[in-house]
């Protein structure tokens, strides 16, 4: 529980700093609106008095990939739902954190099948379930531009982020990837925790990481966000979800 409370405190601080430059900013600011319903889902944890919102990737009819900081463990005490932005809420009936101590990836199981969105194919989150990167796929490189989706309380936004550095933590080729979002004119906020980061692999846009942190500096120049790479967790994800 301590880890989640710490994440929430950091999220609040980052939101306040973003609001200095963009009044009322809560989630992605400076990005562009994304169509809904979407496979970039809004994940809501009932955690009174403030509750807790995240973003996740709908990777199949019963599974959402997000960050472990969005998993409060006791679903009877902290009921959790997801929605695609079309007004229908789906109950999470189980949640699992990666067994790796070097990962912040989590999986959420939805009891009722969630339909894949059938929007324009031009938007990677609006048409079908999100595709996960495979262990054999080429990984992002320094300077690559990636796409991230995130929810504020009422709308879904997307933002281009540039890969500017890699973490040095053990556990895989780069278990953490950091992309400078403010250099692209935007900022990630608390509801973007767990946001899917998408990488183009031979013409197919795939989820390569989930956002897990954001900078306490927001001057639209130096702000960056850290993410957890899913590649080292692919075997666990497949064994848990079949995907």
Secondary structure, DSSP 8 states (H G I E B T S, - for coil): -HHHHHHHHHHHHHHHHHHHHSTT--S-BSSEE--SS-SEEEEEE--TTT-EEEEEEEEETTEEEEEGGG--S-TTTS-EEEE-SSS-EEEEEEEEE-S-TT--EEEEEESS-----BS-TTSTTTBSS-EE--TTS----TT-EEEEEEE-SS-EEEEEEEEEEE---SSSS-SEEEEESGGGT-B--GGGTT-EEEEEETTEEEEEEEEEEE-S--SSSS--EEEEESGGGHHHHHHHH--
